[in-house]
Structures are given as structure tokens and as C-alpha cells.
């Protein structure tokens, strides 16, 4: 199960997701124009359900997308 809350995000972002294998994962935030705003992290994530918490300050109020991509080229996009 993949979830992202709160939505819209204010200062803390909670991301829950499942991986079928341990892999390197990148977490990037883009604005509505597709411009990379920040990289939240680049880390090895374990097989199974993972819950990560990120501080997203100092993002200006607005709409963003978080792009989660793994070493195998799988990509998930969530709006925040």
C-alpha cells in the first residue's frame, strides 16, 4: 500500500510504500512546472513496507509532486 500524508503537506511529509526487494531509492520534489525543487533523500530502502518521514521546509505554499524512483528504473509520482 502506498500512501502520502498529509495532503496538502505543510512541513512534514509521511510516505508509506512497499518494495518487493531491497534497493536504492531517490525521493525528489518537483513544482507544477516540472522544475526540481529539492531532493529529499537518496538511500537504500528495505524489502517490505517502509514508512519514511521528511521535513519539506522551506517549501513555499503550492502544489508539488514527489517522484520516487528506484535503481531498477521504477518510478512513482504522488502529488503533495
VOSENU-689102 format. One record per residue: residue in three letters; x, y, z of N, C-alpha, C, CB in turn. Coordinates in Angstrom, 1 decimal, decimal comma, always signed. Glycine has a CB too. Layout:
N
REC  residu     nxx     nyy     nzz    caxx    cayy    cazz     cxx     cyy     czz    cbxx    cbyy    cbzz
REC     Ala       X       Y       Z       X       Y       Z       X       Y       Z       X       Y       Z
...
//
This chain:
80
REC  residu     nxx     nyy     nzz    caxx    cayy    cazz     cxx     cyy     czz    cbxx    cbyy    cbzz
REC     Unk    +0,8    -1,2    +0,0    +0,0    +0,0    +0,0    +0,9    +1,2    +0,0    -1,0    +0,0    +1,2
REC     Unk    +0,6    +2,2    -0,9    +1,4    +3,4    -1,0    +0,5    +4,5    -0,4    +1,8    +3,7    -2,4
REC     Unk    +1,0    +5,4    +0,5    +0,2    +6,5    +0,9    +1,2    +7,7    +1,2    -0,6    +6,1    +2,2
REC     Unk    +0,6    +8,8    +1,1    +1,3   +10,1    +1,3    +0,4   +11,0    +2,1    +1,7   +10,7    -0,1
REC     Unk    +0,9   +11,5    +3,3    +0,0   +12,4    +4,1    +0,9   +13,3    +4,9    -0,9   +11,6    +5,0
REC     Unk    +0,4   +14,4    +5,3    -0,9   +15,0    +5,0    -0,8   +15,5    +3,6    -1,2   +16,1    +5,9
REC     Unk    -2,0   +15,7    +3,0    -2,1   +16,2    +1,6    -3,2   +17,3    +1,6    -2,4   +15,1    +0,6
REC     Unk    -2,9   +18,6    +1,4    -1,5   +19,1    +1,1    -0,6   +19,1    +2,3    -1,7   +20,5    +0,5
REC     Unk    +0,7   +19,0    +2,0    +1,7   +18,9    +3,0    +2,0   +20,3    +3,5    +3,0   +18,3    +2,5
REC     Unk    +2,3   +20,4    +4,8    +2,6   +21,8    +5,4    +4,1   +21,8    +5,7    +1,8   +22,1    +6,6
REC     Unk    +4,6   +20,9    +6,6    +6,0   +21,0    +6,9    +6,6   +19,6    +7,0    +6,2   +21,7    +8,2
REC     Unk    +5,8   +18,6    +7,4    +6,3   +17,2    +7,5    +5,5   +16,3    +6,5    +6,1   +16,7    +9,0
REC     Unk    +6,2   +15,5    +5,8    +5,7   +14,6    +4,8    +5,9   +13,2    +5,3    +6,3   +14,8    +3,4
REC     Unk    +4,8   +12,4    +5,3    +4,9   +11,0    +5,7    +4,6   +10,1    +4,4    +3,8   +10,6    +6,8
REC     Unk    +5,5    +9,3    +4,1    +5,4    +8,5    +2,9    +5,5    +7,0    +3,3    +6,5    +8,8    +1,9
REC     Unk    +4,5    +6,2    +3,0    +4,5    +4,8    +3,2    +4,4    +4,1    +1,9    +3,3    +4,4    +4,1
REC     Unk    +5,3    +3,0    +1,7    +5,3    +2,3    +0,4    +5,8    +0,9    +0,6    +6,1    +3,1    -0,6
REC     Unk    +5,6    +0,1    -0,3    +6,0    -1,3    -0,3    +7,0    -1,6    -1,4    +4,8    -2,3    -0,4
REC     Unk    +8,1    -2,3    -1,1    +9,1    -2,7    -2,1    +9,2    -4,2    -2,0   +10,5    -2,0    -1,8
REC     Unk    +9,3    -4,8    -3,2    +9,5    -6,3    -3,3   +10,9    -6,7    -3,1    +9,0    -6,8    -4,6
REC     Unk   +11,9    -5,8    -3,1   +13,3    -6,1    -2,8   +14,0    -4,9    -2,3   +14,0    -6,7    -4,1
REC     Unk   +15,1    -5,1    -1,6   +15,9    -4,0    -1,1   +16,5    -3,3    -2,3   +17,0    -4,5    -0,1
REC     Unk   +16,5    -2,0    -2,3   +17,0    -1,3    -3,5   +17,4    +0,2    -3,1   +16,0    -1,3    -4,6
REC     Unk   +18,1    +0,8    -3,9   +18,5    +2,3    -3,7   +17,3    +3,1    -4,2   +19,8    +2,6    -4,4
REC     Unk   +16,8    +4,0    -3,5   +15,6    +4,8    -3,9   +16,0    +6,3    -3,7   +14,4    +4,5    -3,0
REC     Unk   +15,5    +7,1    -4,7   +15,6    +8,5    -4,7   +14,3    +9,2    -4,5   +16,3    +9,0    -6,0
REC     Unk   +14,2   +10,3    -3,7   +13,0   +11,0    -3,4   +13,2   +12,4    -3,8   +12,6   +10,9    -1,9
REC     Unk   +12,5   +12,9    -4,9   +12,7   +14,2    -5,4   +11,3   +15,0    -5,5   +13,3   +14,2    -6,8
REC     Unk   +11,4   +16,3    -5,2   +10,2   +17,1    -5,2   +10,3   +18,1    -6,4   +10,0   +17,9    -3,9
REC     Unk    +9,2   +18,1    -7,2    +9,1   +19,0    -8,4    +7,9   +19,9    -8,2    +8,9   +18,1    -9,7
REC     Unk    +8,0   +21,1    -8,8    +6,9   +22,1    -8,8    +6,0   +21,8   -10,0    +7,4   +23,5    -8,8
REC     Unk    +4,9   +22,5   -10,1    +3,9   +22,3   -11,1    +4,4   +22,5   -12,6    +2,7   +23,2   -10,9
REC     Unk    +5,6   +23,2   -12,7    +6,2   +23,4   -14,0    +7,2   +22,3   -14,3    +6,8   +24,8   -14,0
REC     Unk    +7,4   +21,4   -13,4    +8,3   +20,3   -13,7    +9,7   +20,6   -13,3    +8,3   +19,9   -15,1
REC     Unk    +9,9   +21,7   -12,5   +11,3   +22,1   -12,1   +11,6   +21,4   -10,8   +11,4   +23,6   -11,9
REC     Unk   +12,8   +20,8   -10,7   +13,3   +20,1    -9,5   +13,4   +21,1    -8,4   +14,6   +19,3    -9,7
REC     Unk   +12,7   +21,0    -7,3   +12,8   +21,9    -6,2   +13,8   +21,4    -5,1   +11,4   +22,1    -5,6
REC     Unk   +13,7   +20,2    -4,8   +14,6   +19,6    -3,7   +14,7   +18,1    -3,8   +14,2   +20,1    -2,3
REC     Unk   +15,8   +17,6    -3,4   +16,0   +16,1    -3,2   +15,8   +15,8    -1,8   +17,3   +15,6    -3,8
REC     Unk   +14,8   +15,0    -1,4   +14,6   +14,7    +0,0   +15,6   +13,6    +0,5   +13,2   +14,2    +0,2
REC     Unk   +16,0   +12,8    -0,4   +17,0   +11,8    +0,0   +17,3   +10,8    -1,1   +16,4   +11,0    +1,2
REC     Unk   +18,3   +10,1    -0,9   +18,8    +9,0    -1,8   +19,4    +8,0    -0,9   +19,9    +9,6    -2,9
REC     Unk   +18,6    +6,9    -0,7   +19,0    +5,9    +0,3   +18,6    +4,5    -0,1   +18,5    +6,3    +1,6
REC     Unk   +19,2    +3,5    +0,6   +18,8    +2,1    +0,4   +17,6    +1,9    +1,3   +20,0    +1,2    +0,8
REC     Unk   +16,6    +1,3    +0,7   +15,3    +1,0    +1,4   +15,1    -0,5    +1,4   +14,1    +1,8    +0,8
REC     Unk   +14,6    -1,0    +2,5   +14,5    -2,4    +2,7   +13,2    -3,0    +2,0   +14,5    -2,8    +4,1
REC     Unk   +13,3    -4,3    +1,8   +12,1    -5,1    +1,3   +11,0    -5,0    +2,3   +12,5    -6,5    +1,0
REC     Unk    +9,8    -4,9    +1,7    +8,6    -4,8    +2,6    +8,0    -3,4    +2,7    +8,9    -5,3    +4,0
REC     Unk    +7,2    -3,2    +3,7    +6,6    -1,9    +3,9    +7,5    -1,0    +4,6    +5,3    -2,1    +4,7
REC     Unk    +7,7    +0,2    +4,1    +8,6    +1,2    +4,6    +7,7    +2,5    +4,9    +9,7    +1,5    +3,6
REC     Unk    +8,1    +3,1    +6,0    +7,5    +4,4    +6,3    +8,6    +5,4    +6,5    +6,5    +4,4    +7,5
REC     Unk    +8,6    +6,5    +5,7    +9,7    +7,5    +5,9    +9,0    +8,8    +6,2   +10,5    +7,6    +4,6
REC     Unk    +9,7    +9,6    +7,0    +9,2   +11,0    +7,3   +10,2   +12,0    +6,9    +8,9   +11,1    +8,9
REC     Unk    +9,8   +13,0    +6,1   +10,7   +14,0    +5,6   +10,2   +15,4    +6,1   +10,8   +14,0    +4,1
REC     Unk   +11,2   +16,3    +6,4   +10,9   +17,7    +6,6   +10,9   +18,3    +5,2   +11,8   +18,3    +7,6
REC     Unk    +9,9   +19,0    +4,8    +9,9   +19,6    +3,5   +10,0   +21,2    +3,6    +8,6   +19,3    +2,8
REC     Unk   +10,4   +21,7    +4,7   +10,7   +23,1    +4,8   +11,9   +23,4    +4,1   +10,7   +23,5    +6,3
REC     Unk   +12,1   +24,5    +3,5   +11,2   +25,6    +3,4   +10,5   +25,7    +2,0   +12,0   +26,9    +3,6
REC     Unk    +9,6   +24,8    +1,7    +8,8   +24,9    +0,5    +7,8   +26,0    +0,6    +8,1   +23,6    +0,2
REC     Unk    +7,6   +26,8    -0,4    +6,6   +27,8    -0,5    +5,2   +27,1    -0,6    +6,8   +28,8    -1,6
REC     Unk    +4,2   +27,7    -0,2    +2,9   +27,1    -0,3    +2,6   +26,9    -1,8    +1,8   +27,9    +0,4
REC     Unk    +2,0   +25,7    -2,2    +1,7   +25,4    -3,6    +1,6   +24,0    -3,8    +2,8   +26,0    -4,5
REC     Unk    +1,5   +23,6    -5,1    +1,3   +22,2    -5,4    +2,6   +21,7    -5,9    +0,2   +22,1    -6,5
REC     Unk    +2,9   +20,5    -5,4    +4,2   +19,8    -5,8    +3,9   +18,3    -6,1    +5,2   +20,0    -4,7
REC     Unk    +4,9   +17,7    -6,7    +4,9   +16,2    -6,9    +6,1   +15,7    -6,3    +4,7   +15,9    -8,4
REC     Unk    +6,0   +14,5    -5,7    +7,2   +13,8    -5,2    +7,4   +12,6    -6,1    +7,0   +13,3    -3,7
REC     Unk    +8,6   +12,5    -6,6    +8,9   +11,4    -7,5    +9,8   +10,4    -6,8    +9,6   +11,9    -8,8
REC     Unk    +9,3    +9,2    -6,7   +10,1    +8,1    -6,0   +10,6    +7,2    -7,1    +9,2    +7,4    -4,9
REC     Unk   +11,9    +7,1    -7,2   +12,4    +6,2    -8,3   +13,5    +5,3    -7,7   +13,1    +7,0    -9,4
REC     Unk   +13,5    +4,0    -8,2   +14,4    +3,0    -7,6   +15,5    +2,7    -8,6   +13,7    +1,8    -7,2
REC     Unk   +16,5    +1,9    -8,2   +17,6    +1,6    -9,1   +17,2    +0,8   -10,3   +18,6    +0,8    -8,3
REC     Unk   +16,1    +0,2   -10,3   +15,6    -0,6   -11,5   +14,8    +0,2   -12,5   +14,7    -1,8   -11,0
REC     Unk   +14,7    +1,5   -12,2   +14,0    +2,4   -13,1   +12,5    +2,5   -12,9   +14,2    +1,9   -14,5
REC     Unk   +12,0    +1,9   -11,8   +10,6    +2,1   -11,4   +10,4    +3,5   -10,8   +10,1    +1,0   -10,4
REC     Unk    +9,3    +4,1   -11,3    +9,0    +5,5   -10,8    +7,6    +5,6   -10,4    +9,3    +6,5   -12,0
REC     Unk    +7,4    +6,2    -9,2    +6,0    +6,5    -8,7    +6,0    +8,0    -8,5    +5,7    +5,7    -7,4
REC     Unk    +4,9    +8,6    -9,0    +4,7   +10,1    -8,8    +3,4   +10,3    -7,9    +4,5   +10,8   -10,1
REC     Unk    +3,6   +11,1    -6,8    +2,5   +11,4    -5,9    +2,4   +12,9    -5,8    +2,7   +10,8    -4,5
REC     Unk    +1,2   +13,5    -5,8    +1,0   +14,9    -5,7    +1,0   +15,2    -4,2    -0,3   +15,4    -6,4
REC     Unk    +1,7   +16,3    -3,8    +1,6   +16,8    -2,4    +1,2   +18,2    -2,4    +3,0   +16,6    -1,8
//
